[in-house]
Amino acid sequence: MAKKPKKGKEIKKKLLHKYRLVILNENTFEEKISFKLSRLNVFISATLFTIVLIGLTTLLIAFSPLREYIPGYSSTKLKRQATELTYKTDSLVTVLNYTNKYLENVRKVLRGDIENNEINRDSLFERYKLDPSNINLAPIQEDLQLREQVELEDKYNLFERNTENLGIILFSPVNGTPSQEYDLEKKHYAIDVVAPQGSPVKSIADGTVIFSEWTASTGYVIIIEHKDDLISVYKHNGSLSKSQGDIVKAGEVIASVGNTGELTTGPHLHFELWIKGKPVNPQDFIDFN
């Protein structure tokens, strides 16, 4: 029993035993600097130095551009350039489609299928534009009968439908194929629209961004408040172009289609529409095709 306390005293004595570190001039053996040290002091000093070094390295990587040189971190500049290229590509695709139509008409002229009446690109584009003033919007008899039938069905519908007249035109946030529709029974208060990765996501109407952040389950999310108590929600985006508090216009690009968040199943847009705090079916107001 006496050996254990004796052994403990020996360890303590070794830890607290004093040593002197002396720095001498090699030629004159003159003492320049001397330090009194012990094993315990050296251990504590080395531990504190290691902790401070790790802390400074972490701060340097987290709050400086050096993190972009570490594998796994993406460059902010590259993200911005990729987003800009996505928008430019979308515009170029539209111009390319117009150009292909123009070239097709040129081929018809060369084959003699149609006469060459000084066709040019600008006049060709005008042919594909619709003039609302020339369209007859007067309802026909069949249309009136269908409206009366729908009104009669809604009158005795057991389920309340919040389809109030918003008084505004809603733009489609993205063009694609619906993969999962609005379903109240399954508590899926949205429509999922499949679209190519990086496709621009647009605001459905004028409004103010009230939320623009990353969430673990739904990735990059942006929420916009519009007039008449209308709120639109866009989830699983690849990137966000607007921040909280920004004012956006109808049809303005606010994000890009992505595949972010734990609940995502592929590149698509999860779009919700809320009126006066109640979810509504977006397909009742917007054509996504």
Contacts in CASP RR format, 6 or more apart in sequence:
PFRMAT RR
TARGET T0000
AUTHOR 0000-0000-0000
METHOD contacts of the structure
MODEL  1
MAKKPKKGKEIKKKLLHKYRLVILNENTFEEKISFKLSRLNVFISATLFT
IVLIGLTTLLIAFSPLREYIPGYSSTKLKRQATELTYKTDSLVTVLNYTN
KYLENVRKVLRGDIENNEINRDSLFERYKLDPSNINLAPIQEDLQLREQV
ELEDKYNLFERNTENLGIILFSPVNGTPSQEYDLEKKHYAIDVVAPQGSP
VKSIADGTVIFSEWTASTGYVIIIEHKDDLISVYKHNGSLSKSQGDIVKA
GEVIASVGNTGELTTGPHLHFELWIKGKPVNPQDFIDFN
14 39 0 8 1.000
15 38 0 8 1.000
15 39 0 8 1.000
15 40 0 8 1.000
16 38 0 8 1.000
16 39 0 8 1.000
16 40 0 8 1.000
17 38 0 8 1.000
17 39 0 8 1.000
18 36 0 8 1.000
18 37 0 8 1.000
18 38 0 8 1.000
19 36 0 8 1.000
19 37 0 8 1.000
19 38 0 8 1.000
20 34 0 8 1.000
20 35 0 8 1.000
20 36 0 8 1.000
20 37 0 8 1.000
21 34 0 8 1.000
21 35 0 8 1.000
21 37 0 8 1.000
22 31 0 8 1.000
22 33 0 8 1.000
22 34 0 8 1.000
23 31 0 8 1.000
23 32 0 8 1.000
23 33 0 8 1.000
23 34 0 8 1.000
24 30 0 8 1.000
24 31 0 8 1.000
24 32 0 8 1.000
25 32 0 8 1.000
60 66 0 8 1.000
61 67 0 8 1.000
61 70 0 8 1.000
67 73 0 8 1.000
68 74 0 8 1.000
68 75 0 8 1.000
68 76 0 8 1.000
79 239 0 8 1.000
82 239 0 8 1.000
83 239 0 8 1.000
83 241 0 8 1.000
83 256 0 8 1.000
86 198 0 8 1.000
86 199 0 8 1.000
86 200 0 8 1.000
86 256 0 8 1.000
87 200 0 8 1.000
87 253 0 8 1.000
90 199 0 8 1.000
90 200 0 8 1.000
98 121 0 8 1.000
98 124 0 8 1.000
98 125 0 8 1.000
98 128 0 8 1.000
99 121 0 8 1.000
101 124 0 8 1.000
101 128 0 8 1.000
102 119 0 8 1.000
102 121 0 8 1.000
102 124 0 8 1.000
105 114 0 8 1.000
105 119 0 8 1.000
105 124 0 8 1.000
106 119 0 8 1.000
108 114 0 8 1.000
109 115 0 8 1.000
109 116 0 8 1.000
109 119 0 8 1.000
139 147 0 8 1.000
154 161 0 8 1.000
161 284 0 8 1.000
162 275 0 8 1.000
162 276 0 8 1.000
162 278 0 8 1.000
162 280 0 8 1.000
163 280 0 8 1.000
163 284 0 8 1.000
163 285 0 8 1.000
164 275 0 8 1.000
166 228 0 8 1.000
166 230 0 8 1.000
166 275 0 8 1.000
166 285 0 8 1.000
167 228 0 8 1.000
168 205 0 8 1.000
168 226 0 8 1.000
168 227 0 8 1.000
168 228 0 8 1.000
168 230 0 8 1.000
169 205 0 8 1.000
169 250 0 8 1.000
170 204 0 8 1.000
170 205 0 8 1.000
170 285 0 8 1.000
170 286 0 8 1.000
171 202 0 8 1.000
171 203 0 8 1.000
171 204 0 8 1.000
171 205 0 8 1.000
171 250 0 8 1.000
171 251 0 8 1.000
171 286 0 8 1.000
172 202 0 8 1.000
172 204 0 8 1.000
172 286 0 8 1.000
172 287 0 8 1.000
172 288 0 8 1.000
173 193 0 8 1.000
173 201 0 8 1.000
173 202 0 8 1.000
173 203 0 8 1.000
173 204 0 8 1.000
173 232 0 8 1.000
173 234 0 8 1.000
173 269 0 8 1.000
173 271 0 8 1.000
173 286 0 8 1.000
174 193 0 8 1.000
174 195 0 8 1.000
174 199 0 8 1.000
174 200 0 8 1.000
174 201 0 8 1.000
174 202 0 8 1.000
174 257 0 8 1.000
174 269 0 8 1.000
174 271 0 8 1.000
174 288 0 8 1.000
175 195 0 8 1.000
175 199 0 8 1.000
175 288 0 8 1.000
175 289 0 8 1.000
176 193 0 8 1.000
176 194 0 8 1.000
176 195 0 8 1.000
176 288 0 8 1.000
176 289 0 8 1.000
177 193 0 8 1.000
177 194 0 8 1.000
177 195 0 8 1.000
177 289 0 8 1.000
178 191 0 8 1.000
178 192 0 8 1.000
178 193 0 8 1.000
178 194 0 8 1.000
178 283 0 8 1.000
178 288 0 8 1.000
179 192 0 8 1.000
179 193 0 8 1.000
179 194 0 8 1.000
179 268 0 8 1.000
180 188 0 8 1.000
180 191 0 8 1.000
180 192 0 8 1.000
181 188 0 8 1.000
181 191 0 8 1.000
181 281 0 8 1.000
181 283 0 8 1.000
182 188 0 8 1.000
182 189 0 8 1.000
182 190 0 8 1.000
182 191 0 8 1.000
182 279 0 8 1.000
182 281 0 8 1.000
182 282 0 8 1.000
182 283 0 8 1.000
184 279 0 8 1.000
189 272 0 8 1.000
189 274 0 8 1.000
189 279 0 8 1.000
190 233 0 8 1.000
190 235 0 8 1.000
190 270 0 8 1.000
190 271 0 8 1.000
190 272 0 8 1.000
190 279 0 8 1.000
190 282 0 8 1.000
191 271 0 8 1.000
191 281 0 8 1.000
191 282 0 8 1.000
191 283 0 8 1.000
191 288 0 8 1.000
192 268 0 8 1.000
192 269 0 8 1.000
192 270 0 8 1.000
192 271 0 8 1.000
193 268 0 8 1.000
193 269 0 8 1.000
193 271 0 8 1.000
193 288 0 8 1.000
194 266 0 8 1.000
194 267 0 8 1.000
194 268 0 8 1.000
195 257 0 8 1.000
195 267 0 8 1.000
195 268 0 8 1.000
195 269 0 8 1.000
196 257 0 8 1.000
196 267 0 8 1.000
197 238 0 8 1.000
197 257 0 8 1.000
197 258 0 8 1.000
197 259 0 8 1.000
197 267 0 8 1.000
198 238 0 8 1.000
198 256 0 8 1.000
198 257 0 8 1.000
198 258 0 8 1.000
198 267 0 8 1.000
199 256 0 8 1.000
199 257 0 8 1.000
200 253 0 8 1.000
200 255 0 8 1.000
200 256 0 8 1.000
200 257 0 8 1.000
201 234 0 8 1.000
201 237 0 8 1.000
201 253 0 8 1.000
201 254 0 8 1.000
201 255 0 8 1.000
201 256 0 8 1.000
201 257 0 8 1.000
201 269 0 8 1.000
202 251 0 8 1.000
202 252 0 8 1.000
202 253 0 8 1.000
202 254 0 8 1.000
203 224 0 8 1.000
203 232 0 8 1.000
203 248 0 8 1.000
203 249 0 8 1.000
203 250 0 8 1.000
203 251 0 8 1.000
203 252 0 8 1.000
203 254 0 8 1.000
204 224 0 8 1.000
204 226 0 8 1.000
204 232 0 8 1.000
204 250 0 8 1.000
204 251 0 8 1.000
204 273 0 8 1.000
204 286 0 8 1.000
205 226 0 8 1.000
205 227 0 8 1.000
205 230 0 8 1.000
205 232 0 8 1.000
205 250 0 8 1.000
206 226 0 8 1.000
206 227 0 8 1.000
206 247 0 8 1.000
206 248 0 8 1.000
206 249 0 8 1.000
206 250 0 8 1.000
207 224 0 8 1.000
207 225 0 8 1.000
207 226 0 8 1.000
207 227 0 8 1.000
207 247 0 8 1.000
207 248 0 8 1.000
208 224 0 8 1.000
208 225 0 8 1.000
208 245 0 8 1.000
208 246 0 8 1.000
208 247 0 8 1.000
208 248 0 8 1.000
209 222 0 8 1.000
209 223 0 8 1.000
209 224 0 8 1.000
209 242 0 8 1.000
209 243 0 8 1.000
209 244 0 8 1.000
209 245 0 8 1.000
209 246 0 8 1.000
209 247 0 8 1.000
209 248 0 8 1.000
209 254 0 8 1.000
210 223 0 8 1.000
210 224 0 8 1.000
210 225 0 8 1.000
210 231 0 8 1.000
210 244 0 8 1.000
210 245 0 8 1.000
211 221 0 8 1.000
211 222 0 8 1.000
211 223 0 8 1.000
211 244 0 8 1.000
212 221 0 8 1.000
212 222 0 8 1.000
212 223 0 8 1.000
212 240 0 8 1.000
212 242 0 8 1.000
212 243 0 8 1.000
212 244 0 8 1.000
212 246 0 8 1.000
213 220 0 8 1.000
213 221 0 8 1.000
213 244 0 8 1.000
214 220 0 8 1.000
214 221 0 8 1.000
214 260 0 8 1.000
215 221 0 8 1.000
215 261 0 8 1.000
216 261 0 8 1.000
216 262 0 8 1.000
217 261 0 8 1.000
217 262 0 8 1.000
217 263 0 8 1.000
218 235 0 8 1.000
218 236 0 8 1.000
218 260 0 8 1.000
218 261 0 8 1.000
218 263 0 8 1.000
218 264 0 8 1.000
218 270 0 8 1.000
219 235 0 8 1.000
219 236 0 8 1.000
219 237 0 8 1.000
219 238 0 8 1.000
219 260 0 8 1.000
219 261 0 8 1.000
219 264 0 8 1.000
220 235 0 8 1.000
220 236 0 8 1.000
220 237 0 8 1.000
220 238 0 8 1.000
220 239 0 8 1.000
220 240 0 8 1.000
220 255 0 8 1.000
220 258 0 8 1.000
220 260 0 8 1.000
221 233 0 8 1.000
221 234 0 8 1.000
221 235 0 8 1.000
221 237 0 8 1.000
222 233 0 8 1.000
222 234 0 8 1.000
222 237 0 8 1.000
222 240 0 8 1.000
222 242 0 8 1.000
222 254 0 8 1.000
222 255 0 8 1.000
223 231 0 8 1.000
223 232 0 8 1.000
223 233 0 8 1.000
223 234 0 8 1.000
224 231 0 8 1.000
224 232 0 8 1.000
224 234 0 8 1.000
224 248 0 8 1.000
224 254 0 8 1.000
225 231 0 8 1.000
226 232 0 8 1.000
228 275 0 8 1.000
229 275 0 8 1.000
229 276 0 8 1.000
229 277 0 8 1.000
230 273 0 8 1.000
230 274 0 8 1.000
230 275 0 8 1.000
231 273 0 8 1.000
231 274 0 8 1.000
231 275 0 8 1.000
231 277 0 8 1.000
232 271 0 8 1.000
232 272 0 8 1.000
232 273 0 8 1.000
232 274 0 8 1.000
233 270 0 8 1.000
233 271 0 8 1.000
233 272 0 8 1.000
233 273 0 8 1.000
233 274 0 8 1.000
234 254 0 8 1.000
234 255 0 8 1.000
234 269 0 8 1.000
234 270 0 8 1.000
234 271 0 8 1.000
235 269 0 8 1.000
235 270 0 8 1.000
235 271 0 8 1.000
235 272 0 8 1.000
236 258 0 8 1.000
236 259 0 8 1.000
236 260 0 8 1.000
236 261 0 8 1.000
236 263 0 8 1.000
236 264 0 8 1.000
236 266 0 8 1.000
236 268 0 8 1.000
236 269 0 8 1.000
236 270 0 8 1.000
237 255 0 8 1.000
237 256 0 8 1.000
237 257 0 8 1.000
237 258 0 8 1.000
237 260 0 8 1.000
237 269 0 8 1.000
238 255 0 8 1.000
238 256 0 8 1.000
238 257 0 8 1.000
238 258 0 8 1.000
238 259 0 8 1.000
238 260 0 8 1.000
239 255 0 8 1.000
239 256 0 8 1.000
239 258 0 8 1.000
240 254 0 8 1.000
240 255 0 8 1.000
241 253 0 8 1.000
241 254 0 8 1.000
241 255 0 8 1.000
241 256 0 8 1.000
242 248 0 8 1.000
242 254 0 8 1.000
242 255 0 8 1.000
248 254 0 8 1.000
257 267 0 8 1.000
257 268 0 8 1.000
257 269 0 8 1.000
258 264 0 8 1.000
258 266 0 8 1.000
258 267 0 8 1.000
258 268 0 8 1.000
258 269 0 8 1.000
259 266 0 8 1.000
259 267 0 8 1.000
259 268 0 8 1.000
271 282 0 8 1.000
272 279 0 8 1.000
272 282 0 8 1.000
273 279 0 8 1.000
273 280 0 8 1.000
273 281 0 8 1.000
273 282 0 8 1.000
273 285 0 8 1.000
273 286 0 8 1.000
274 280 0 8 1.000
282 288 0 8 1.000
END
